[in-house]
């Protein structure tokens, strides 16, 4: 919303260079995939 512009950070991107330098070469999930997987995990926790 316009009244919040300038009051918060609207974009954040992590610097993954140290993780890569430490040897991690795996793929990262998209936000959509991560949220979907997390919701599915939460549902599984409730039913167990």
N, CA, C and O atoms as CSV, one atom per row, in Angstrom:
chain,resi,resn,atom,element,x,y,z
A,1,UNK,N,N,0.826,-1.202,0.000
A,1,UNK,CA,C,0.000,0.000,0.000
A,1,UNK,C,C,0.872,1.269,0.000
A,1,UNK,O,O,1.974,1.283,0.549
A,2,UNK,N,N,0.363,2.300,-0.613
A,2,UNK,CA,C,1.116,3.545,-0.726
A,2,UNK,C,C,1.523,4.124,0.623
A,2,UNK,O,O,2.618,4.674,0.748
A,3,UNK,N,N,0.669,4.011,1.631
A,3,UNK,CA,C,0.991,4.621,2.926
A,3,UNK,C,C,2.145,3.915,3.648
A,3,UNK,O,O,2.674,4.445,4.626
A,4,UNK,N,N,2.535,2.739,3.183
A,4,UNK,CA,C,3.652,2.023,3.795
A,4,UNK,C,C,4.953,2.145,3.001
A,4,UNK,O,O,6.003,1.708,3.472
A,5,UNK,N,N,4.899,2.726,1.822
A,5,UNK,CA,C,6.105,2.856,1.008
A,5,UNK,C,C,7.156,3.653,1.766
A,5,UNK,O,O,6.870,4.706,2.334
A,6,UNK,N,N,8.373,3.131,1.762
A,6,UNK,CA,C,9.463,3.773,2.480
A,6,UNK,C,C,9.542,3.389,3.942
A,6,UNK,O,O,10.481,3.786,4.633
A,7,UNK,N,N,8.575,2.621,4.430
A,7,UNK,CA,C,8.556,2.227,5.838
A,7,UNK,C,C,9.088,0.822,6.076
A,7,UNK,O,O,9.318,0.430,7.220
A,8,UNK,N,N,9.280,0.077,5.025
A,8,UNK,CA,C,9.768,-1.285,5.175
A,8,UNK,C,C,10.555,-1.674,3.931
A,8,UNK,O,O,10.435,-1.055,2.874
A,9,UNK,N,N,11.351,-2.703,4.086
A,9,UNK,CA,C,12.150,-3.209,2.976
A,9,UNK,C,C,11.270,-4.107,2.119
A,9,UNK,O,O,10.748,-5.110,2.605
A,10,UNK,N,N,11.104,-3.761,0.862
A,10,UNK,CA,C,10.182,-4.508,0.004
A,10,UNK,C,C,10.847,-5.655,-0.746
A,10,UNK,O,O,10.157,-6.475,-1.350
A,11,UNK,N,N,12.173,-5.726,-0.718
A,11,UNK,CA,C,12.867,-6.784,-1.444
A,11,UNK,C,C,14.113,-7.171,-0.675
A,11,UNK,O,O,14.871,-6.307,-0.236
A,12,UNK,N,N,14.327,-8.460,-0.512
A,12,UNK,CA,C,15.523,-8.973,0.148
A,12,UNK,C,C,16.044,-10.143,-0.661
A,12,UNK,O,O,15.272,-11.002,-1.088
A,13,UNK,N,N,17.335,-10.182,-0.871
A,13,UNK,CA,C,17.949,-11.304,-1.567
A,13,UNK,C,C,19.217,-11.675,-0.820
A,13,UNK,O,O,20.095,-10.835,-0.620
A,14,UNK,N,N,19.314,-12.917,-0.412
A,14,UNK,CA,C,20.473,-13.383,0.333
A,14,UNK,C,C,21.686,-13.522,-0.575
A,14,UNK,O,O,21.568,-13.866,-1.751
A,15,UNK,N,N,22.851,-13.246,-0.005
A,15,UNK,CA,C,24.117,-13.482,-0.694
A,15,UNK,C,C,24.528,-14.915,-0.382
A,15,UNK,O,O,24.904,-15.226,0.748
A,16,UNK,N,N,24.457,-15.775,-1.370
A,16,UNK,CA,C,24.724,-17.198,-1.161
A,16,UNK,C,C,26.176,-17.571,-1.434
A,16,UNK,O,O,26.509,-18.756,-1.439
A,17,UNK,N,N,27.043,-16.596,-1.660
A,17,UNK,CA,C,28.423,-16.883,-2.050
A,17,UNK,C,C,29.184,-17.668,-0.981
A,17,UNK,O,O,29.971,-18.550,-1.325
A,18,UNK,N,N,28.975,-17.375,0.292
A,18,UNK,CA,C,29.694,-18.117,1.336
A,18,UNK,C,C,29.206,-19.556,1.432
A,18,UNK,O,O,29.997,-20.466,1.680
A,19,UNK,N,N,27.924,-19.764,1.238
A,19,UNK,CA,C,27.385,-21.121,1.243
A,19,UNK,C,C,27.964,-21.916,0.082
A,19,UNK,O,O,28.358,-23.071,0.247
A,20,UNK,N,N,28.015,-21.296,-1.091
A,20,UNK,CA,C,28.597,-21.954,-2.264
A,20,UNK,C,C,30.088,-22.201,-2.052
A,20,UNK,O,O,30.596,-23.260,-2.419
A,21,UNK,N,N,30.791,-21.239,-1.467
A,21,UNK,CA,C,32.225,-21.390,-1.211
A,21,UNK,C,C,32.499,-22.519,-0.223
A,21,UNK,O,O,33.566,-23.133,-0.260
A,22,UNK,N,N,31.539,-22.794,0.658
A,22,UNK,CA,C,31.687,-23.882,1.622
A,22,UNK,C,C,31.418,-25.237,0.991
A,22,UNK,O,O,31.578,-26.271,1.640
A,23,UNK,N,N,31.004,-25.237,-0.291
A,23,UNK,CA,C,30.831,-26.493,-0.996
A,23,UNK,C,C,29.407,-26.903,-1.291
A,23,UNK,O,O,29.188,-27.953,-1.894
A,24,UNK,N,N,28.423,-26.101,-0.882
A,24,UNK,CA,C,27.033,-26.473,-1.168
A,24,UNK,C,C,26.714,-26.162,-2.620
A,24,UNK,O,O,26.823,-25.019,-3.062
A,25,UNK,N,N,26.315,-27.199,-3.360
A,25,UNK,CA,C,25.997,-27.026,-4.772
A,25,UNK,C,C,24.567,-27.428,-5.101
A,25,UNK,O,O,24.209,-27.542,-6.273
A,26,UNK,N,N,23.753,-27.642,-4.088
A,26,UNK,CA,C,22.381,-28.088,-4.301
A,26,UNK,C,C,21.490,-27.012,-4.884
A,26,UNK,O,O,21.836,-25.831,-4.914
A,27,UNK,N,N,20.331,-27.455,-5.346
A,27,UNK,CA,C,19.317,-26.552,-5.876
A,27,UNK,C,C,18.518,-25.952,-4.718
A,27,UNK,O,O,18.343,-26.587,-3.678
A,28,UNK,N,N,18.048,-24.751,-4.904
A,28,UNK,CA,C,17.182,-24.113,-3.924
A,28,UNK,C,C,15.745,-24.206,-4.400
A,28,UNK,O,O,15.483,-24.269,-5.601
A,29,UNK,N,N,14.828,-24.216,-3.468
A,29,UNK,CA,C,13.407,-24.237,-3.809
A,29,UNK,C,C,12.938,-22.830,-4.133
A,29,UNK,O,O,13.485,-21.844,-3.637
A,30,UNK,N,N,11.921,-22.756,-4.968
A,30,UNK,CA,C,11.260,-21.471,-5.165
A,30,UNK,C,C,10.409,-21.196,-3.931
A,30,UNK,O,O,10.130,-22.107,-3.151
A,31,UNK,N,N,10.005,-19.967,-3.755
A,31,UNK,CA,C,9.127,-19.630,-2.633
A,31,UNK,C,C,7.849,-20.450,-2.720
A,31,UNK,O,O,7.377,-20.984,-1.717
A,32,UNK,N,N,7.293,-20.547,-3.916
A,32,UNK,CA,C,6.037,-21.286,-4.096
A,32,UNK,C,C,6.189,-22.750,-3.694
A,32,UNK,O,O,5.333,-23.299,-3.000
A,33,UNK,N,N,7.271,-23.376,-4.126
A,33,UNK,CA,C,7.502,-24.781,-3.791
A,33,UNK,C,C,7.762,-24.944,-2.298
A,33,UNK,O,O,7.249,-25.874,-1.675
A,34,UNK,N,N,8.545,-24.056,-1.730
A,34,UNK,CA,C,8.837,-24.128,-0.301
A,34,UNK,C,C,7.595,-23.982,0.552
A,34,UNK,O,O,7.411,-24.725,1.516
A,35,UNK,N,N,6.742,-23.031,0.207
A,35,UNK,CA,C,5.498,-22.830,0.963
A,35,UNK,C,C,4.594,-24.040,0.813
A,35,UNK,O,O,4.019,-24.510,1.796
A,36,UNK,N,N,4.460,-24.552,-0.408
A,36,UNK,CA,C,3.608,-25.726,-0.630
A,36,UNK,C,C,4.107,-26.910,0.194
A,36,UNK,O,O,3.316,-27.578,0.860
A,37,UNK,N,N,5.412,-27.175,0.152
A,37,UNK,CA,C,5.967,-28.299,0.899
A,37,UNK,C,C,5.794,-28.114,2.403
A,37,UNK,O,O,5.516,-29.076,3.119
A,38,UNK,N,N,5.957,-26.893,2.878
A,38,UNK,CA,C,5.798,-26.615,4.304
A,38,UNK,C,C,4.356,-26.826,4.751
A,38,UNK,O,O,4.113,-27.409,5.808
A,39,UNK,N,N,3.409,-26.360,3.963
A,39,UNK,CA,C,1.994,-26.555,4.296
A,39,UNK,C,C,1.660,-28.040,4.321
A,39,UNK,O,O,0.944,-28.497,5.212
A,40,UNK,N,N,2.163,-28.788,3.368
A,40,UNK,CA,C,1.932,-30.235,3.362
A,40,UNK,C,C,2.540,-30.884,4.599
A,40,UNK,O,O,1.936,-31.782,5.186
A,41,UNK,N,N,3.724,-30.441,4.998
A,41,UNK,CA,C,4.372,-30.974,6.197
A,41,UNK,C,C,3.532,-30.655,7.437
A,41,UNK,O,O,3.341,-31.512,8.301
A,42,UNK,N,N,3.032,-29.418,7.519
A,42,UNK,CA,C,2.179,-29.047,8.653
A,42,UNK,C,C,0.927,-29.910,8.720
A,42,UNK,O,O,0.531,-30.354,9.798
A,43,UNK,N,N,0.308,-30.147,7.579
A,43,UNK,CA,C,-0.883,-31.000,7.540
A,43,UNK,C,C,-0.559,-32.402,8.031
A,43,UNK,O,O,-1.340,-32.997,8.773
A,44,UNK,N,N,0.579,-32.929,7.625
A,44,UNK,CA,C,0.980,-34.276,8.042
A,44,UNK,C,C,1.225,-34.325,9.549
A,44,UNK,O,O,0.939,-35.341,10.182
A,45,UNK,N,N,1.750,-33.247,10.134
A,45,UNK,CA,C,2.006,-33.208,11.568
A,45,UNK,C,C,0.701,-33.215,12.361
A,45,UNK,O,O,0.620,-33.822,13.429
A,46,UNK,N,N,-0.309,-32.543,11.836
A,46,UNK,CA,C,-1.604,-32.482,12.530
A,46,UNK,C,C,-2.310,-33.820,12.523
A,46,UNK,O,O,-3.038,-34.140,13.463
A,47,UNK,N,N,-2.110,-34.605,11.482
A,47,UNK,CA,C,-2.829,-35.874,11.369
A,47,UNK,C,C,-2.077,-37.037,12.006
A,47,UNK,O,O,-2.579,-38.161,12.019
A,48,UNK,N,N,-0.883,-36.784,12.532
A,48,UNK,CA,C,-0.132,-37.897,13.147
A,48,UNK,C,C,-0.193,-37.852,14.652
A,48,UNK,O,O,0.383,-38.711,15.320
